Amino acid sequence: MSRLHELADLVRRHMGETSPEGVGPVTLPGLQIIASSGVTEAQQLVYEPMLCLILDGAKNTTLGAETHPYRAGQYLVVSADLPVSGQVIAAPYLAVGIPLDPAVIADLMMEAGDALPEAPPVRALAVSDMDDDLIDAVIRLVRLLDRPQEAPVLAPLIRRELMWRLLAGERADMMRQIGAEGGRLSQVRRAIRWLRVHYAEPMRIERLAEVAGMSETSLHRHFKAVTAMSPLQYQKQIRLQEARNLLLSRGRDVAGIGFTVGYDSPSQFSREYARLFGRPPGRDLERLRADPSLAVVV
């Protein structure tokens, strides 16, 4: 049995009899199981900084105009909050997610004497092939589910090892920029955090540049390098995703939801919602209520 199959079987054993759909609860601090028994339609979601190891199946993630395919035996690294479209294209799909901690990465860089020269930020999403060292570390992390008394001590050490292996691997450039507090990615992340909190407010680029500590020109250039979209496009994605969440919880007050997320024009809101989700808000809600599985995010 390959190490990847061993890890997949170990994760399935801990899933129990019923396979979860979507992102399951955190099974121990820093470990999340993501599963789908079938292929899915494209789903809108926000990725946060994470390492995601694909154990079975395959998925496409679209960021801006770029589509990133990945499959069993590969891992996805995300270094900033990104609104994306994700679609399971081969099932059953099984993955484990592990958050990335900038403080731990910075500490590892300091211990290794790894200085980061000033460089333009790279795209905040990338796919690579797993190696046995990475898989072995995740196997040891999952096995702690059988030893809960050891998990508080050993789980942080194994997660630290995983971040070190990423720092020493193909995606070292992304990891170094996550850990560089004063780097360009750190500045872009400040702008991203502001947009996620203030998505319903009119966006003034000079205010956003001030938050990031950059010039307006530099902000535009580096923001697009990281996220594959402009700040305005990013804000629009966040607004529309939040609108869909409100639609599911509030029901048919489409105009009110549009105003809540920052739209002055109901027609513009419906038009842009349909462009992202394939249907105007009212019809999308009918479809989601008829088939609740469509609202499960994987």
KOLTORMI-290098 format. One record per residue (C-alpha): chain; y, z, x; residue in one letter; residue number from 1. Coordinates in nm, 3 decimals, padded with zeros to 5 digits. Layout:
N
chain	Y	Z	X	res	n
A	Y	Z	X	A	NUM
...
% end
This chain:
298
chain	Y	Z	X	res	n
A	00.000	00.000	00.000	M	1
A	00.345	-00.089	00.135	S	2
A	00.603	00.185	00.178	R	3
A	00.814	00.021	-00.096	L	4
A	00.524	00.033	-00.344	H	5
A	00.458	00.394	-00.247	E	6
A	00.821	00.480	-00.322	L	7
A	00.816	00.292	-00.655	A	8
A	00.494	00.469	-00.764	D	9
A	00.641	00.806	-00.663	L	10
A	00.955	00.745	-00.870	V	11
A	00.751	00.628	-01.171	R	12
A	00.538	00.941	-01.155	R	13
A	00.851	01.152	-01.182	H	14
A	00.983	00.942	-01.469	M	15
A	00.693	01.067	-01.682	G	16
A	00.519	00.893	-01.968	E	17
A	00.831	00.740	-02.122	T	18
A	01.024	00.495	-01.911	S	19
A	01.399	00.566	-01.932	P	20
A	01.632	00.282	-02.023	E	21
A	01.955	00.262	-01.830	G	22
A	02.089	00.519	-01.588	V	23
A	01.883	00.834	-01.628	G	24
A	01.997	01.192	-01.570	P	25
A	02.037	01.312	-01.213	V	26
A	01.691	01.435	-01.120	T	27
A	01.813	01.638	-00.825	L	28
A	02.160	01.654	-00.667	P	29
A	02.235	01.311	-00.523	G	30
A	01.946	01.115	-00.675	L	31
A	01.953	00.907	-00.994	Q	32
A	01.686	00.681	-01.147	I	33
A	01.790	00.349	-01.303	I	34
A	01.537	00.155	-01.510	A	35
A	01.494	-00.123	-01.764	S	36
A	01.170	-00.236	-01.927	S	37
A	01.310	-00.582	-02.002	G	38
A	01.571	-00.833	-01.898	V	39
A	01.920	-00.768	-02.032	T	40
A	02.233	-00.952	-02.127	E	41
A	02.532	-00.922	-01.895	A	42
A	02.674	-00.570	-01.925	Q	43
A	03.018	-00.450	-01.818	Q	44
A	03.030	-00.130	-01.613	L	45
A	03.208	00.038	-01.324	V	46
A	03.019	00.096	-00.999	Y	47
A	03.127	00.395	-00.794	E	48
A	03.062	00.434	-00.418	P	49
A	02.685	00.441	-00.389	M	50
A	02.366	00.323	-00.225	L	51
A	02.126	00.164	-00.474	C	52
A	01.771	00.080	-00.363	L	53
A	01.586	-00.173	-00.578	I	54
A	01.216	-00.087	-00.610	L	55
A	01.106	-00.340	-00.872	D	56
A	01.251	-00.637	-01.058	G	57
A	01.580	-00.814	-00.989	A	58
A	01.941	-00.807	-01.102	K	59
A	02.265	-01.005	-01.074	N	60
A	02.597	-00.827	-01.032	T	61
A	02.918	-01.028	-01.077	T	62
A	03.237	-00.907	-00.914	L	63
A	03.537	-01.123	-00.999	G	64
A	03.410	-01.479	-00.954	A	65
A	03.129	-01.379	-00.715	E	66
A	02.768	-01.323	-00.824	T	67
A	02.547	-01.109	-00.601	H	68
A	02.171	-01.135	-00.671	P	69
A	01.935	-00.865	-00.544	Y	70
A	01.567	-00.785	-00.590	R	71
A	01.291	-00.540	-00.499	A	72
A	01.305	-00.458	-00.128	G	73
A	01.683	-00.487	-00.106	Q	74
A	01.965	-00.237	-00.138	Y	75
A	02.317	-00.258	-00.274	L	76
A	02.608	-00.075	-00.110	V	77
A	02.932	-00.015	-00.301	V	78
A	03.230	00.135	-00.117	S	79
A	03.492	00.161	-00.397	A	80
A	03.514	00.186	-00.778	D	81
A	03.448	-00.168	-00.900	L	82
A	03.442	-00.308	-01.256	P	83
A	03.149	-00.550	-01.257	V	84
A	02.911	-00.737	-01.484	S	85
A	02.545	-00.650	-01.431	G	86
A	02.238	-00.830	-01.569	Q	87
A	01.869	-00.750	-01.516	V	88
A	01.704	-01.089	-01.459	I	89
A	01.347	-00.977	-01.374	A	90
A	01.174	-00.678	-01.533	A	91
A	01.051	-00.414	-01.523	P	92
A	01.354	-00.313	-01.320	Y	93
A	01.352	00.010	-01.121	L	94
A	01.608	00.146	-00.875	A	95
A	01.733	00.473	-00.736	V	96
A	02.100	00.547	-00.681	G	97
A	02.244	00.780	-00.418	I	98
A	02.621	00.852	-00.406	P	99
A	02.809	00.796	-00.081	L	100
A	03.029	01.083	00.039	D	101
A	03.331	00.978	00.250	P	102
A	03.357	01.329	00.400	A	103
A	02.997	01.319	00.525	V	104
A	03.044	00.968	00.665	I	105
A	03.365	01.074	00.843	A	106
A	03.181	01.374	00.991	D	107
A	02.898	01.153	01.116	L	108
A	03.147	00.914	01.274	M	109
A	03.319	01.204	01.449	M	110
A	02.990	01.339	01.582	E	111
A	02.895	00.995	01.711	A	112
A	03.238	00.934	01.865	G	113
A	03.263	00.624	01.647	D	114
A	03.630	00.522	01.647	A	115
A	03.736	00.261	01.392	L	116
A	03.982	-00.001	01.515	P	117
A	04.238	-00.112	01.259	E	118
A	04.084	-00.408	01.075	A	119
A	04.120	-00.578	00.738	P	120
A	03.893	-00.418	00.473	P	121
A	03.575	-00.597	00.381	V	122
A	03.442	-00.662	00.030	R	123
A	03.339	-00.334	-00.135	A	124
A	03.000	-00.466	-00.250	L	125
A	02.719	-00.606	-00.036	A	126
A	02.341	-00.657	-00.043	V	127
A	02.095	-00.613	00.246	S	128
A	01.721	-00.584	00.305	D	129
A	01.566	-00.238	00.332	M	130
A	01.383	-00.129	00.644	D	131
A	01.102	00.124	00.677	D	132
A	01.329	00.399	00.811	D	133
A	01.550	00.379	00.502	L	134
A	01.251	00.376	00.266	I	135
A	01.086	00.669	00.446	D	136
A	01.400	00.881	00.406	A	137
A	01.418	00.808	00.032	V	138
A	01.047	00.890	-00.007	I	139
A	01.113	01.230	00.149	R	140
A	01.410	01.280	-00.086	L	141
A	01.208	01.195	-00.399	V	142
A	00.921	01.420	-00.288	R	143
A	01.159	01.714	-00.308	L	144
A	01.125	01.684	-00.686	L	145
A	00.786	01.850	-00.634	D	146
A	00.941	02.123	-00.416	R	147
A	01.252	02.238	-00.603	P	148
A	01.278	02.553	-00.391	Q	149
A	01.331	02.336	-00.081	E	150
A	01.565	02.082	-00.239	A	151
A	01.894	02.277	-00.199	P	152
A	01.840	02.296	00.178	V	153
A	01.667	01.966	00.258	L	154
A	01.824	01.720	00.009	A	155
A	02.173	01.730	00.172	P	156
A	02.012	01.674	00.514	L	157
A	01.817	01.370	00.393	I	158
A	02.123	01.222	00.220	R	159
A	02.312	01.273	00.545	R	160
A	02.034	01.088	00.729	E	161
A	02.056	00.800	00.480	L	162
A	02.430	00.766	00.540	M	163
A	02.370	00.772	00.914	W	164
A	02.113	00.492	00.885	R	165
A	02.365	00.283	00.692	L	166
A	02.627	00.356	00.960	L	167
A	02.383	00.232	01.223	A	168
A	02.272	-00.073	01.024	G	169
A	02.389	-00.409	00.896	E	170
A	02.657	-00.258	00.668	R	171
A	02.815	-00.041	00.937	A	172
A	03.155	-00.206	00.881	D	173
A	03.160	-00.095	00.517	M	174
A	03.044	00.256	00.599	M	175
A	03.303	00.303	00.876	R	176
A	03.579	00.199	00.639	Q	177
A	03.455	00.449	00.378	I	178
A	03.480	00.726	00.637	G	179
A	03.817	00.622	00.781	A	180
A	04.066	00.843	00.596	E	181
A	04.374	00.657	00.713	G	182
A	04.230	00.306	00.692	G	183
A	04.315	00.020	00.460	R	184
A	04.016	00.086	00.233	L	185
A	04.138	00.443	00.186	S	186
A	04.478	00.309	00.079	Q	187
A	04.321	00.058	-00.162	V	188
A	04.104	00.335	-00.308	R	189
A	04.421	00.535	-00.383	R	190
A	04.552	00.239	-00.582	A	191
A	04.217	00.205	-00.759	I	192
A	04.211	00.574	-00.855	R	193
A	04.564	00.543	-00.996	W	194
A	04.468	00.238	-01.204	L	195
A	04.158	00.409	-01.342	R	196
A	04.365	00.705	-01.462	V	197
A	04.675	00.513	-01.577	H	198
A	04.504	00.194	-01.705	Y	199
A	04.689	00.208	-02.040	A	200
A	05.035	00.213	-01.881	E	201
A	05.234	-00.098	-01.791	P	202
A	05.157	-00.178	-01.430	M	203
A	05.449	-00.195	-01.191	R	204
A	05.330	-00.335	-00.861	I	205
A	05.604	-00.154	-00.669	E	206
A	05.481	00.179	-00.810	R	207
A	05.120	00.095	-00.722	L	208
A	05.222	-00.003	-00.369	A	209
A	05.403	00.328	-00.335	E	210
A	05.089	00.517	-00.445	V	211
A	04.880	00.325	-00.191	A	212
A	05.135	00.365	00.088	G	213
A	05.149	-00.011	00.147	M	214
A	05.391	-00.296	00.103	S	215
A	05.348	-00.503	-00.213	E	216
A	05.230	-00.803	-00.011	T	217
A	04.979	-00.596	00.186	S	218
A	04.851	-00.428	-00.128	L	219
A	04.784	-00.762	-00.300	H	220
A	04.605	-00.902	00.004	R	221
A	04.387	-00.600	00.080	H	222
A	04.318	-00.512	-00.286	F	223
A	04.177	-00.860	-00.344	K	224
A	03.977	-00.846	-00.019	A	225
A	03.806	-00.527	-00.140	V	226
A	03.763	-00.595	-00.514	T	227
A	03.766	-00.979	-00.540	A	228
A	04.045	-00.950	-00.799	M	229
A	04.415	-00.875	-00.822	S	230
A	04.541	-00.531	-00.932	P	231
A	04.637	-00.681	-01.271	L	232
A	04.289	-00.832	-01.319	Q	233
A	04.135	-00.498	-01.220	Y	234
A	04.347	-00.310	-01.474	Q	235
A	04.251	-00.558	-01.747	K	236
A	03.878	-00.508	-01.679	Q	237
A	03.915	-00.130	-01.695	I	238
A	04.120	-00.151	-02.017	R	239
A	03.864	-00.369	-02.191	L	240
A	03.566	-00.159	-02.081	Q	241
A	03.739	00.153	-02.210	E	242
A	03.820	-00.032	-02.534	A	243
A	03.452	-00.104	-02.588	R	244
A	03.366	00.263	-02.534	N	245
A	03.630	00.360	-02.791	L	246
A	03.504	00.095	-03.033	L	247
A	03.154	00.247	-03.020	L	248
A	03.287	00.599	-03.079	S	249
A	03.569	00.531	-03.326	R	250
A	03.452	00.230	-03.523	G	251
A	03.661	-00.051	-03.665	R	252
A	04.020	00.050	-03.587	D	253
A	04.052	-00.253	-03.361	V	254
A	04.431	-00.269	-03.356	A	255
A	04.458	00.105	-03.287	G	256
A	04.210	00.081	-03.001	I	257
A	04.402	-00.210	-02.853	G	258
A	04.724	-00.006	-02.856	F	259
A	04.543	00.296	-02.709	T	260
A	04.426	00.101	-02.404	V	261
A	04.766	-00.059	-02.346	G	262
A	04.785	-00.381	-02.548	Y	263
A	05.102	-00.448	-02.751	D	264
A	04.955	-00.756	-02.921	S	265
A	04.637	-00.722	-03.136	P	266
A	04.571	-01.095	-03.106	S	267
A	04.592	-01.085	-02.727	Q	268
A	04.361	-00.784	-02.723	F	269
A	04.100	-00.958	-02.942	S	270
A	04.125	-01.277	-02.738	R	271
A	04.077	-01.104	-02.401	E	272
A	03.804	-00.878	-02.539	Y	273
A	03.610	-01.184	-02.662	A	274
A	03.656	-01.354	-02.325	R	275
A	03.493	-01.058	-02.146	L	276
A	03.227	-00.954	-02.398	F	277
A	03.150	-01.286	-02.568	G	278
A	03.265	-01.181	-02.918	R	279
A	03.583	-01.036	-03.072	P	280
A	03.580	-00.656	-03.119	P	281
A	03.465	-00.641	-03.483	G	282
A	03.173	-00.880	-03.435	R	283
A	03.077	-00.712	-03.109	D	284
A	03.060	-00.374	-03.285	L	285
A	02.834	-00.519	-03.560	E	286
A	02.602	-00.659	-03.295	R	287
A	02.587	-00.330	-03.099	L	288
A	02.515	-00.130	-03.415	R	289
A	02.239	-00.373	-03.516	A	290
A	02.076	-00.341	-03.173	D	291
A	02.179	-00.015	-02.998	P	292
A	01.981	-00.113	-02.687	S	293
A	02.256	-00.364	-02.607	L	294
A	02.492	-00.071	-02.541	A	295
A	02.255	00.083	-02.282	V	296
A	02.402	00.018	-01.939	V	297
A	02.163	-00.050	-01.651	V	298
% end
